[in-house]
Amino acid sequence: MAQEIVVYSGLRCKPCDAVKGFLKENGFSYVEKNVHLDKEARQELYELGFKSIPVTVIGSNRIEGFDREKIAEALSLSALT
């Protein structure tokens, strides 16, 4: 079973758009949590140890920024679980 993918994003954030576009292009659905519009999402992001966006959470993987290779690797690993 595939693990949930969560993207912590914000308004007018090009790297956030790149992460979401990459996931869509590769057929992955995700939950978007906009830290500019949702105080709870912002608190979750801080509790994960991050202060900037985007952050993509795939299973136990937490990926800061738009790192195509790390995201692809985490997606491959999560597909096996």
Secondary structure, DSSP 8 states (H G I E B T S, - for coil): ----EEEEE-TT-HHHHHHHHHHHHTT---EEEETTT-HHHHHHHHHTT--SS-EEEETTEEEES--HHHHHHHHHHHHT-
